Amino acid sequence: MKFKALVLDQSGDSVTAEVREVDERLLGEGELTIKVHYSTINYKDGMAITGTGKIVRSYPMIPGVDLAGEVVNSDFEEFSVGDLVVVTGFRMGELYPGGLSQFARVPARWAIKLPESISTRRAMEIGTAGLTSMLSILALEEHQVVPGSSVLVTGAAGGVGSTAVSLLSKLGYHVVASTGRRSEEPYLRELGASEIIDRSELSTPTQRPLLSERWHGAIDAVGGDTLSNILLQTRYGGCVASVGLAGGANFSTTVYPFLVRAVTLVGIDSVMTPLARRELAWSRLARDLDLSLLDKMVSYVSLSEVIDVARRIMKGEVRGRVVVDMD
Ligand code: NDP
């Protein structure tokens, strides 16, 4: 079986990326062989493809943390040929071959059968970014951040941010969107943001133990000093979901937000989330995501355009979600 894939190789200290014809030897191991209909480009894919950080553990590697497609061979009785499935995370594209390939082979326990209302294309429009947003919302709900209250979303014009803004707005939250791209204000308002703030408002370090209370919850894709500042401005009993590091991995805090305001800081991981939690999140996505808003945030590219998009995502130039059509 020959098919096209994006392949990363290491040459000295640098990483090369090339779309080329490969065969089954580059596939992973598992009970399911999947004809990939669509994949996506997330921030982590941008890091892997551009060789930023140590994302990929061995070369050659097919990147791509997300895929959706059709089972073409199954050695597992719960899946049949023709089933439409989504697979995200589980270190695909890092340790195991990923989704930026016309075929993939994965363990059956990684795959989720798509709810009827979600096509393979929709599944990738949502992708890891949408799953991560929903996992964050589940965490906020579990910490009593209820609809009607205000929730901050940082990195709002990115993939996680855009899906978080639209989901929160549909669920009835007052959404405060933080962005470095003021030109994206009309887009963010269309997705449902009630307030837009400039990312610079949150990125300056302060020595103050606490700041005025502004939001009950937050979904933070930025990290660094932004996360420190978010904690200082979270209302009594509020909850902050730490999702990403687009602005930096290190942050500092005192114990005051926790001791004086009973704030909770929750970590969100979409990669190794157990299956039951994933299924819950996908069923909530099927129910709660406004598909007309999803249409506004997605662009489509072919496999040959992925390398260019990966470079742009690392510069913070990509808006919303990018879906890769594997045909
Ligand atoms: P995107 O590139 O789509 O979005 C990131 C956004 O962050 C940008 O659009 C930009 O938003 C903002 N941003 C970029 N650079 C900076 C900077 N230097 N300082 C402050 N803000 C910046 O990426 P994703 O949405 O795919 O991922 C966002 C983050 O979440 C990443 O760090 C990623 O690794 C992480 N992530 C974590 C997951 C998990 O399981 N925990 C799963 C998925 C992603 P704007 O222009 O609006 O300011």
Boltz pocket constraint, residues with backbone or C-beta under 6 A from the ligand:
constraints:
  - pocket:
      binder: B
      contacts: [[A, 41], [A, 42], [A, 43], [A, 44], [A, 128], [A, 129], [A, 132], [A, 154], [A, 155], [A, 156], [A, 157], [A, 158], [A, 159], [A, 160], [A, 161], [A, 178], [A, 179], [A, 180], [A, 181], [A, 199], [A, 220], [A, 221], [A, 222], [A, 242], [A, 243], [A, 244], [A, 245], [A, 246], [A, 247], [A, 268], [A, 269], [A, 270], [A, 271], [A, 313], [A, 314], [A, 315], [A, 316], [A, 317], [A, 318], [A, 320]]
      max_distance: 6.0
